[in-house]
Amino acid sequence: MPTSDNANHETSQSAMVRHRRPIKRHRRLQLVFFIFCVFFVSASGIFFYRFFRLYQQAHQTATDVYSSAHISKARNTQQLLKDGKPVSILLMGTDTGALGRNFKGRTDTLIVLVLNPQDQKMTMVSLPRDALVAVYGFENSYPSKLNSAYDYGGSGAAVKTVQKYLNIPIDFYATINMGGLENLVNAVNGVSITPTLTFSYGGYSFKKNVSQHLNGKQALAYVRMRHSDPLGDYGRQIRQRQVLTAISHKGSNLKSLMSPTFFKEIGNELRTDLTFNDLELLAFKYRHASRNLVSDHAQGTQDEINGVSFEAVSETEKQRVTNELRKALELQAAETGSTLKHTDQIDTTPENN
C-alpha cells in the first residue's frame, strides 16, 4: 500500500504527464502555424513578384506599342476616360505582316469600335475597305479607296478620313498586323469561334454553327477567306469581328496575361495612340463594356470609276451608320459626313446639350 508521500509523488507525476500532452500539442500547433505562415508569405511573395513583373511587362509593352497619330484630337480624350464616358477607337488591320513589312500598306480591316461603360455595351461597325472616299490631306488623289488612307498618310490620315466620312469623333486608333494574327491567337492559347458558314480554306475546314477552338493558323485561315463567301468582303468582315472579339476576351483573362509570350506578341503586332495611363483607365472603368456586343457594317454596292472598282455607300446608309455610332457615343444626332469636302469640323455635341 503506497504511503502518503508516494501517493503525492505519483499524483505529481501523473499531473506532469497530463500537462506534457497539451504542451506537445501546443508545440505542434505552433509548428503548423509557422509552416503555414512561411508558406503564405512565400506564396504571397511569389504572387506579388509575379504581379509586379506583370505590371512591368504591361508598362513596357504599352511603351513599345505607343505611336502618336500626330493629329489634333476632336475631343478631350483624357477627360472622357476619367469620367467614364463612351469613347471610340478605329481598329485597322494591315495586310502586310506575312510579307515582313510591319505596319505599312493598306488596311484591309477597318472597324469603328465604341465602348460605352454605362450601358455595358460595345458597338463594332465594319467599314468597306473599298469605300469611295477622298483621303484627308490627299484630296487631289480622289477618287480613292478607304483602305488607302493609311498607306497615304498613316494612322492620322486614316482617322481624319473616317471622321470626315461619317461625322463622328475618333478618339483613338489601334493598328493590328493581321499577318501576325496567328501569333496573337497562339499567345492567348487559341480562341473559340462558331463559324458563320461551312467552308475550307488554306487546308482547314470550318462547319457552320459548330463551335471550334482555333489555333493561330486556323484563325488566320478563317478570317482570310473571301471569294467563297456569298457575302464577299462583308462576310469576311463578320469573321474578322468574331476573331478580334474573341482575342479581346481571352486577352483580359489572367491566365493569358501570365503567359510569357502574351506581351511579347502584343508588342510585335499592335500600334496605338493609347498610353499606359489610358489603358489603365480602360481596364478599370470600361471592363464591363464588352458584356453586350452590337455588330454591324456599312453596306455598299459595287461601282466603277475610270475602270477602277469601288464600293459606293449611299448617303442613306452612311446616315444610318452615323446615327448608330453617334447614339452609341451619346452624341446629338447630326448629318453624316462628306465624301469629298475637306473639313476639320466634327460635331461632338453631347445628347443632353
Legacy VTK file of the C-alpha trace (Angstrom):
# vtk DataFile Version 3.0
C-alpha trace
ASCII
DATASET POLYDATA
POINTS 353 float
0.000 0.000 0.000
1.580 3.340 -1.036
2.433 5.828 1.606
1.101 9.329 1.658
4.417 10.659 0.271
4.414 8.065 -2.521
0.838 8.892 -3.334
1.648 12.554 -3.559
4.679 11.772 -5.762
2.580 9.611 -8.097
-0.096 12.253 -8.205
2.531 14.841 -9.077
3.974 12.620 -11.841
0.506 11.987 -13.247
-0.151 15.697 -13.279
3.138 16.256 -15.115
2.174 13.648 -17.707
-1.224 15.255 -18.121
0.450 18.667 -18.579
3.055 17.423 -21.043
0.491 16.349 -23.632
-1.040 19.830 -24.122
2.488 21.260 -24.331
3.338 18.848 -27.151
0.070 19.632 -28.928
0.705 23.343 -28.445
4.173 22.997 -29.944
2.779 21.062 -32.883
0.193 23.782 -33.430
2.954 26.372 -33.282
4.943 24.405 -35.837
1.930 24.054 -38.161
1.159 27.752 -37.793
4.801 28.617 -38.502
4.848 26.417 -41.623
1.563 27.956 -42.757
2.984 31.452 -42.244
6.124 30.577 -44.194
4.008 29.093 -46.988
1.631 32.073 -47.006
4.457 34.604 -47.043
6.245 32.638 -49.760
3.092 32.289 -51.844
2.265 35.956 -51.342
5.799 36.877 -52.278
5.577 34.816 -55.447
2.166 36.306 -56.244
3.271 39.894 -55.692
6.524 39.235 -57.528
4.611 37.858 -60.484
2.081 40.692 -60.257
4.889 43.245 -60.183
6.569 41.540 -63.134
3.208 41.505 -64.914
2.782 45.218 -64.244
6.306 45.896 -65.502
5.682 43.854 -68.642
2.387 45.640 -69.302
4.012 49.044 -68.816
6.906 48.168 -71.129
4.552 46.761 -73.765
2.387 49.896 -73.629
5.535 51.948 -74.196
6.579 49.736 -77.103
3.213 49.843 -78.900
2.547 53.559 -78.423
2.660 55.548 -81.642
1.127 59.012 -81.912
-1.211 59.695 -84.830
0.266 63.228 -84.977
-3.140 64.883 -85.239
-5.228 67.111 -83.000
-7.992 65.212 -81.237
-11.619 66.094 -81.913
-12.373 65.730 -78.164
-10.634 65.850 -74.794
-9.953 62.129 -74.616
-8.266 62.227 -71.204
-11.324 63.781 -69.608
-13.624 61.305 -71.349
-11.686 58.376 -69.896
-11.548 59.869 -66.402
-15.313 60.472 -66.487
-16.047 57.028 -67.907
-17.786 58.442 -70.985
-18.222 56.484 -74.242
-15.117 56.522 -76.433
-14.390 55.435 -79.994
-11.407 53.525 -81.362
-10.627 52.989 -85.040
-9.335 49.428 -85.399
-7.274 48.833 -88.517
-5.736 45.620 -89.760
-2.778 45.984 -92.090
-2.321 43.409 -94.815
1.474 43.303 -94.656
2.551 41.115 -91.741
3.237 37.966 -93.710
5.480 39.960 -96.051
7.627 41.331 -93.250
6.694 44.967 -93.951
5.483 45.906 -90.499
2.564 48.333 -90.308
2.818 49.563 -93.893
0.487 49.235 -96.852
-3.290 49.275 -96.992
-5.701 48.388 -94.222
-7.968 45.534 -95.281
-9.809 45.746 -91.960
-11.438 48.970 -90.717
-13.733 48.793 -87.693
-15.120 51.641 -85.616
-15.341 50.402 -82.028
-17.380 52.268 -79.399
-17.066 51.370 -75.706
-19.961 52.525 -73.531
-19.369 51.591 -69.866
-22.695 52.974 -68.618
-24.712 50.762 -70.965
-22.117 47.973 -70.677
-22.146 47.835 -74.462
-19.540 47.503 -77.182
-20.513 48.553 -80.711
-18.420 47.329 -83.650
-19.138 48.666 -87.149
-17.041 47.489 -90.100
-16.433 49.880 -92.973
-15.926 48.656 -96.569
-12.239 48.704 -97.367
-13.054 49.757 -100.955
-15.447 52.561 -99.949
-15.141 55.578 -102.253
-13.525 58.474 -100.346
-11.296 61.489 -100.651
-8.412 60.766 -98.274
-7.828 63.567 -95.767
-4.809 65.601 -96.840
-4.672 63.780 -100.176
-7.878 65.061 -101.779
-6.041 65.585 -105.067
-5.778 61.796 -105.333
-9.586 61.441 -105.498
-11.139 59.003 -106.231
-9.514 56.811 -103.575
-10.434 53.763 -101.562
-10.833 53.975 -97.796
-8.151 51.349 -97.214
-5.577 53.560 -98.974
-5.795 56.320 -96.326
-3.345 54.526 -94.025
-0.989 53.894 -96.934
-1.080 57.573 -97.949
-0.693 59.243 -94.577
-0.524 56.677 -91.799
-2.878 56.410 -88.846
-3.512 60.166 -88.735
-4.828 60.297 -92.300
-6.981 57.213 -91.689
-8.516 58.678 -88.515
-9.204 62.056 -90.134
-10.707 60.410 -93.227
-13.149 58.281 -91.199
-14.091 61.274 -89.023
-14.826 63.352 -92.114
-16.620 60.490 -93.862
-19.099 59.773 -91.026
-19.048 62.986 -88.943
-18.086 61.154 -85.766
-15.120 61.771 -83.451
-12.457 59.069 -83.436
-10.806 59.246 -80.019
-8.070 56.643 -80.508
-6.743 54.227 -83.079
-5.210 50.754 -82.935
-3.453 49.065 -85.838
-3.134 45.291 -85.806
-0.667 43.487 -88.028
-3.084 40.919 -89.476
-0.205 38.783 -90.729
0.755 38.414 -87.061
-2.774 37.430 -86.048
-1.571 33.843 -85.917
0.905 34.692 -83.149
-1.661 36.736 -81.202
-4.147 33.863 -81.187
-1.463 31.421 -80.076
-0.387 33.834 -77.317
-3.878 33.583 -75.754
-3.913 29.776 -76.187
-6.368 29.854 -79.075
-9.906 31.177 -79.451
-13.316 29.522 -79.651
-15.423 30.501 -82.665
-18.797 29.422 -84.039
-18.349 29.631 -87.838
-20.928 31.615 -89.804
-20.761 29.229 -92.781
-19.240 25.948 -93.897
-16.067 26.226 -95.967
-12.491 25.062 -96.385
-9.519 27.361 -96.816
-5.765 27.004 -96.502
-6.056 23.323 -95.642
-8.528 23.900 -92.788
-12.261 23.161 -92.661
-14.995 25.008 -90.786
-18.586 23.911 -90.214
-21.454 26.365 -89.807
-22.890 26.715 -86.280
-20.456 24.153 -84.825
-18.162 25.706 -82.220
-14.451 25.177 -82.857
-11.360 26.045 -80.868
-8.899 27.561 -83.321
-5.143 27.899 -83.108
-3.315 30.735 -84.833
-3.063 29.167 -88.295
-6.716 28.122 -88.248
-7.873 31.570 -87.117
-5.859 33.255 -89.864
-7.415 30.962 -92.477
-10.870 31.646 -91.014
-10.587 35.427 -91.414
-8.776 35.459 -94.762
-11.270 33.556 -96.913
-13.341 35.929 -99.052
-14.149 34.633 -102.527
-16.130 31.568 -101.393
-18.288 33.640 -99.057
-21.674 34.547 -100.589
-21.388 37.888 -98.778
-17.910 38.514 -100.174
-15.874 41.019 -98.197
-18.841 41.693 -95.887
-18.797 38.051 -94.798
-15.091 38.302 -94.117
-15.725 41.420 -92.001
-18.126 39.421 -89.832
-15.488 36.722 -89.292
-12.817 39.316 -88.546
-15.019 40.884 -85.864
-15.611 37.430 -84.381
-11.921 36.658 -84.015
-10.925 40.119 -82.766
-13.694 39.994 -80.147
-12.563 36.526 -79.043
-8.948 37.705 -78.740
-10.003 40.704 -76.638
-11.978 38.454 -74.277
-9.126 35.956 -73.925
-6.578 38.773 -73.601
-8.291 40.073 -70.464
-8.072 36.626 -68.842
-5.460 36.363 -66.056
-4.160 33.062 -67.438
-3.449 34.730 -70.776
-1.820 37.708 -69.078
0.523 35.378 -67.195
1.680 33.786 -70.449
5.340 34.701 -71.105
4.612 35.231 -74.816
1.461 37.345 -74.464
3.031 40.771 -74.008
5.793 39.968 -76.488
3.281 39.239 -79.244
1.150 42.266 -78.367
4.267 44.408 -78.650
5.092 42.908 -82.030
1.663 43.078 -83.623
-0.029 46.247 -82.293
0.400 50.012 -82.580
-1.879 52.514 -80.853
-2.042 56.054 -79.501
-3.494 54.781 -76.218
-0.986 55.470 -73.449
-0.387 53.191 -70.459
-2.494 55.532 -68.294
-5.271 55.387 -70.903
-5.139 51.600 -70.882
-5.298 51.534 -67.071
-8.455 53.656 -67.149
-9.960 51.430 -69.830
-9.158 48.345 -67.754
-10.807 49.701 -64.599
-13.679 51.821 -65.911
-14.577 50.068 -69.165
-14.035 46.408 -68.244
-17.782 45.613 -68.449
-18.326 47.404 -71.764
-17.976 44.163 -73.727
-20.838 42.389 -71.934
-23.256 43.342 -74.714
-21.955 43.332 -78.275
-23.603 45.123 -81.197
-22.039 44.096 -84.512
-22.824 45.886 -87.783
-21.346 47.047 -91.087
-21.833 49.790 -93.650
-23.309 48.222 -96.781
-22.170 49.414 -100.192
-22.727 48.452 -103.815
-20.046 47.812 -106.387
-19.368 50.686 -108.764
-16.644 51.676 -111.162
-14.782 54.907 -111.903
-12.243 55.072 -114.716
-12.015 51.300 -114.787
-11.362 51.004 -111.034
-13.971 49.217 -108.885
-15.201 50.799 -105.646
-17.851 50.236 -103.001
-20.333 53.084 -103.199
-22.082 53.580 -99.846
-25.302 55.549 -100.291
-25.941 58.691 -98.262
-28.900 56.919 -96.652
-26.676 54.051 -95.495
-23.950 56.414 -94.332
-26.534 58.362 -92.338
-27.786 55.137 -90.719
-24.255 54.221 -89.633
-23.567 57.759 -88.413
-26.779 57.683 -86.360
-25.855 54.325 -84.819
-22.345 55.388 -83.840
-23.340 58.835 -82.574
-26.049 57.244 -80.416
-23.518 54.763 -79.013
-21.228 57.725 -78.245
-24.155 59.574 -76.619
-23.854 62.476 -79.063
-26.646 64.533 -80.580
-27.983 63.414 -83.938
-26.246 65.098 -86.868
-25.884 64.787 -90.616
-23.420 62.229 -91.882
-20.050 63.372 -93.145
-18.800 64.262 -96.593
-17.021 62.019 -99.049
-15.323 64.962 -100.735
-15.335 68.076 -98.575
-12.121 68.882 -96.689
-13.055 69.727 -93.094
-11.753 69.518 -89.546
-15.156 70.354 -88.077
-16.616 67.251 -86.427
-19.837 67.633 -84.440
-19.111 66.409 -80.890
-22.191 67.858 -79.136
-23.403 65.540 -76.320
-27.008 64.286 -76.337
-28.057 66.240 -73.238
-26.979 69.632 -74.644
LINES 1 354
353 0 1 2 3 4 5 6 7 8 9 10 11 12 13 14 15 16 17 18 19 20 21 22 23 24 25 26 27 28 29 30 31 32 33 34 35 36 37 38 39 40 41 42 43 44 45 46 47 48 49 50 51 52 53 54 55 56 57 58 59 60 61 62 63 64 65 66 67 68 69 70 71 72 73 74 75 76 77 78 79 80 81 82 83 84 85 86 87 88 89 90 91 92 93 94 95 96 97 98 99 100 101 102 103 104 105 106 107 108 109 110 111 112 113 114 115 116 117 118 119 120 121 122 123 124 125 126 127 128 129 130 131 132 133 134 135 136 137 138 139 140 141 142 143 144 145 146 147 148 149 150 151 152 153 154 155 156 157 158 159 160 161 162 163 164 165 166 167 168 169 170 171 172 173 174 175 176 177 178 179 180 181 182 183 184 185 186 187 188 189 190 191 192 193 194 195 196 197 198 199 200 201 202 203 204 205 206 207 208 209 210 211 212 213 214 215 216 217 218 219 220 221 222 223 224 225 226 227 228 229 230 231 232 233 234 235 236 237 238 239 240 241 242 243 244 245 246 247 248 249 250 251 252 253 254 255 256 257 258 259 260 261 262 263 264 265 266 267 268 269 270 271 272 273 274 275 276 277 278 279 280 281 282 283 284 285 286 287 288 289 290 291 292 293 294 295 296 297 298 299 300 301 302 303 304 305 306 307 308 309 310 311 312 313 314 315 316 317 318 319 320 321 322 323 324 325 326 327 328 329 330 331 332 333 334 335 336 337 338 339 340 341 342 343 344 345 346 347 348 349 350 351 352
